[in-house]
């Protein structure tokens, strides 16, 4: 862990100016930057991510793995903050899981290059995952649970109200399709989730943003991308296969993924089969003019 300046003393405007000074001044990038900021802002408002607390400003733990999505997450939130559209304090956090070959200095050097407050948490979850997971099984599930538990603890220690993740539209759709075809349930990734203990929220401001836009955005900012050498080295992951399937559907019928995202926010319980969320027993005709489904 590193020392962290009191966030009251942080000049987020200066941090954002330094970060975006590295970006090209092209019309295409400026349009992309404006669109991503608008999309993230819309999701933050729609899901009530900031809340209505009138006391001290909320504090968010921005979780960075070093991948393109989490780099984009931090940049977009800094952009919103610098323009007065995000009344929260931001603290970047990387969990170094001691994966072989992980460049431990990359993210600290990146944060310090533009003055971003950060915390590095080092925990050897890699050895646990490799030891506990059978040879032909994937690491993602256990790795994710261990990582999330550590991040909740760090959030509490830093007085953060939320951990903020860089999941995007394709992540949500892949999760939905995996739950549908493998898990036997209708569930995706919510924009906002309360943890089991009820003291930390999980936020996903990029949940409506296309992955390809995030890739273009971080490339323009020259972010130091760190691949995941743990799960990324495993072939045949279900999430990767589902992502490929989604890309094939989109190629054959452009707009498919956008339509699927709209469907996730337009649910009709009366047209499904779950008796726990719709009272079919009470559904009876009300007279000769009753509607016929």
C-alpha positions in Angstrom: 0.0 0.0 0.0 1.2 3.5 -0.7 0.6 6.8 1.1 -2.4 8.6 -0.2 -3.0 12.4 -0.2 -6.2 13.6 1.5 -8.7 13.6 -1.4 -9.8 17.1 -0.3 -6.5 18.4 -1.6 -6.6 16.7 -5.0 -7.0 18.9 -8.0 -9.0 16.6 -10.3 -9.2 19.3 -13.0 -5.4 19.4 -13.2 -5.2 15.6 -13.3 -7.7 15.4 -16.1 -6.0 18.1 -18.1 -2.6 16.3 -17.8 -4.2 13.0 -18.8 -6.0 14.4 -21.8 -3.1 16.5 -23.0 -1.7 13.1 -24.3 -4.7 12.6 -26.5 -4.9 13.6 -30.2 -6.7 16.8 -30.8 -8.7 15.3 -33.7 -12.4 15.8 -34.3 -12.9 12.0 -34.2 -11.4 11.7 -30.8 -13.2 14.7 -29.4 -16.5 13.2 -30.6 -15.7 9.9 -29.1 -14.7 11.5 -25.8 -17.9 13.5 -25.7 -20.1 10.5 -26.5 -18.5 8.2 -23.9 -18.7 10.9 -21.2 -22.4 11.4 -22.1 -23.2 7.7 -22.0 -21.4 7.1 -18.7 -23.2 10.2 -17.2 -26.5 8.9 -18.4 -25.9 5.5 -16.7 -24.8 7.2 -13.5 -28.0 9.2 -13.4 -30.3 6.4 -14.5 -29.1 3.9 -11.8 -28.7 6.5 -9.1 -25.0 5.8 -8.6 -24.2 9.0 -6.8 -27.2 8.9 -4.5 -28.8 11.8 -2.6 -26.4 12.1 0.4 -26.1 15.8 1.3 -23.2 15.4 3.7 -19.6 14.6 2.6 -19.2 13.7 -1.0 -19.2 10.0 -1.8 -15.9 8.3 -2.3 -15.4 5.8 -5.1 -12.7 3.1 -5.3 -11.9 2.9 -9.1 -10.7 -0.7 -9.7 -8.0 -0.9 -12.4 -6.7 -4.2 -13.6 -4.6 -2.5 -16.3 -6.9 -3.6 -19.1 -8.4 -1.2 -21.6 -11.8 -1.2 -19.9 -10.6 -0.1 -16.5 -8.2 2.5 -18.0 -11.2 3.9 -19.9 -13.3 3.9 -16.8 -10.8 6.1 -14.9 -10.3 8.5 -17.7 -14.1 9.0 -18.3 -14.8 9.5 -14.6 -12.0 12.0 -14.4 -13.5 13.8 -17.4 -16.9 14.0 -15.7 -15.4 15.0 -12.4 -13.3 17.8 -14.0 -16.4 19.3 -15.7 -18.4 19.3 -12.5 -20.7 16.4 -13.5 -19.6 13.9 -10.9 -19.7 15.1 -7.2 -17.6 12.3 -5.8 -14.0 11.7 -4.8 -12.0 9.2 -6.8 -9.3 6.8 -5.6 -7.7 4.4 -8.1 -6.8 1.0 -6.9 -5.0 -1.9 -8.4 -4.9 -5.4 -6.9 -1.6 -7.0 -7.7 -2.4 -10.8 -7.5 1.2 -11.8 -8.0 0.6 -13.4 -11.3 3.9 -14.4 -13.0 5.3 -11.7 -15.2 2.9 -9.0 -13.9 4.6 -5.6 -14.4 4.1 -4.3 -10.9 5.6 -0.8 -11.6 3.4 -0.1 -14.7 0.3 1.2 -13.0 2.0 3.2 -10.2 4.2 4.9 -12.8 1.1 5.7 -14.9 -0.9 7.1 -12.0 2.0 9.2 -10.8 2.6 10.6 -14.4 -0.6 12.6 -14.2 -1.0 12.9 -10.4 -3.8 10.4 -9.8 -4.2 9.3 -6.1 -4.0 5.5 -5.9 -3.5 2.5 -3.8 -1.8 -0.7 -4.7 -3.0 -3.8 -2.8 -0.8 -6.9 -3.1 -2.3 -10.3 -2.3 -1.1 -13.6 -3.7 -4.4 -14.9 -5.0 -2.6 -16.5 -8.0 -1.2 -19.3 -5.9 -4.5 -20.0 -4.3 -6.3 -20.2 -7.6 -3.7 -22.4 -9.2 -3.7 -24.7 -6.1 -7.5 -25.0 -5.7 -8.7 -25.2 -9.3 -8.6 -28.6 -11.1 -6.3 -28.9 -14.1 -9.0 -28.7 -16.7 -11.2 -26.1 -15.1 -11.1 -22.3 -15.7 -9.8 -19.9 -13.1 -12.2 -17.0 -13.5 -14.9 -17.9 -10.9 -12.6 -18.4 -8.0 -10.3 -15.6 -9.0 -13.3 -13.2 -9.3 -14.6 -14.1 -5.8 -11.2 -13.7 -4.1 -10.6 -10.4 -5.9 -14.1 -9.0 -5.1 -13.7 -9.8 -1.3 -10.3 -8.1 -1.2 -11.7 -5.0 -3.0 -14.6 -4.8 -0.5 -12.2 -4.8 2.4 -10.0 -2.1 0.7 -13.1 0.0 0.1 -14.0 -0.2 3.8 -10.5 0.7 4.9 -10.4 3.7 2.6 -13.9 4.9 3.6 -15.3 4.3 0.1 -19.0 4.0 -0.5 -18.6 2.0 -3.7 -16.2 -0.1 -5.8 -16.4 0.9 -9.5 -15.8 -1.6 -12.3 -15.2 -1.2 -16.0 -17.7 -3.8 -17.3 -19.2 -2.7 -20.6 -22.1 -3.6 -22.9 -20.5 -6.8 -24.3 -19.7 -8.0 -20.7 -23.4 -7.6 -19.8 -24.6 -9.4 -22.9 -22.1 -12.3 -22.5 -23.1 -12.7 -18.9 -26.8 -12.7 -19.8 -26.3 -15.4 -22.5 -24.2 -17.5 -20.2 -26.8 -17.4 -17.5 -29.5 -18.2 -20.1 -27.8 -21.1 -21.8 -25.6 -22.5 -18.9 -27.1 -21.2 -15.7 -30.9 -21.6 -16.4 -31.8 -18.1 -15.2 -32.4 -14.6 -16.7 -29.7 -12.4 -15.2 -27.0 -10.1 -16.5 -24.8 -7.5 -14.9 -26.7 -4.7 -13.2 -25.5 -1.1 -13.3 -25.7 -0.9 -9.6 -25.5 -3.7 -7.0 -25.4 -3.7 -3.2 -23.1 -6.3 -1.6 -24.4 -9.0 0.7 -23.2 -7.1 3.8 -25.1 -4.0 2.7 -22.3 -1.5 3.2 -20.6 -1.2 -0.3 -22.2 -0.8 -3.7 -20.8 -2.1 -6.9 -21.1 0.4 -9.8 -20.7 -0.1 -13.6 -20.9 3.3 -15.3 -19.7 1.9 -18.6 -22.5 -0.8 -18.8 -24.1 0.7 -21.9 -20.9 1.5 -23.8 -19.5 -0.6 -26.7 -16.2 -2.4 -26.1 -14.8 -1.3 -29.4 -15.3 2.4 -28.4 -13.3 1.8 -25.2 -10.5 0.2 -27.1 -10.2 3.2 -29.5 -10.4 5.6 -26.5 -7.6 4.0 -24.5 -5.4 3.6 -27.6 -5.7 7.3 -28.2 -4.7 8.1 -24.6 -1.7 5.7 -24.9 -2.8 3.9 -21.8 -0.3 1.1 -20.7 -2.5 -2.0 -21.3 -1.7 -5.1 -19.1 -3.1 -8.4 -20.3 -4.4 -10.9 -17.9 -1.9 -13.8 -18.0 -3.9 -16.0 -15.7 -7.3 -16.6 -17.4 -6.0 -15.2 -20.7 -3.8 -18.2 -21.1 -6.6 -20.7 -20.9 -8.3 -21.8 -24.1 -12.0 -22.3 -24.6 -13.3 -20.1 -21.9 -17.1 -19.9 -22.0 -17.1 -16.1 -21.8 -14.7 -15.8 -24.8 -16.8 -18.3 -26.8 -20.0 -16.3 -26.0 -18.3 -13.1 -27.0 -17.3 -14.6 -30.3 -20.9 -15.8 -30.8 -22.2 -12.3 -30.1 -19.8 -10.8 -32.7 -21.0 -13.3 -35.3 -24.7 -12.4 -34.6 -23.9 -8.7 -34.9 -22.0 -9.3 -38.2 -25.0 -11.2 -39.7 -27.6 -8.8 -38.3 -26.2 -5.3 -37.3 -28.0 -3.9 -34.4 -28.5 -7.2 -32.6 -26.4 -6.3 -29.6 -28.2 -2.9 -29.2 -31.6 -4.6 -29.4 -30.5 -7.2 -26.7 -29.4 -4.3 -24.4 -32.8 -2.6 -24.8 -34.5 -5.9 -24.0 -32.6 -6.1 -20.6 -34.3 -2.9 -19.6 -37.7 -3.7 -21.0 -38.8 -6.8 -19.0 -42.4 -8.0 -18.9 -42.8 -10.3 -16.0 -46.3 -11.2 -17.1 -44.9 -12.7 -20.3 -42.4 -14.9 -18.6 -42.9 -18.0 -16.4 -41.6 -16.9 -13.0 -44.5 -17.2 -10.4 -42.3 -15.5 -7.8 -42.3 -12.2 -9.7 -45.8 -12.3 -11.2 -49.0 -13.5 -9.6 -50.5 -15.7 -12.3 -53.0 -17.2 -9.8 -54.7 -13.8 -9.5 -54.9 -13.3 -13.2 -58.6 -13.8 -14.0 -61.0 -12.2 -16.5 -62.7 -9.1 -15.3 -65.7 -9.2 -17.6 -66.8 -9.4 -21.2 -64.4 -6.6 -22.2 -61.3 -8.1 -20.6 -58.2 -8.0 -22.7 -57.1 -11.2 -24.2 -53.3 -11.7 -24.0 
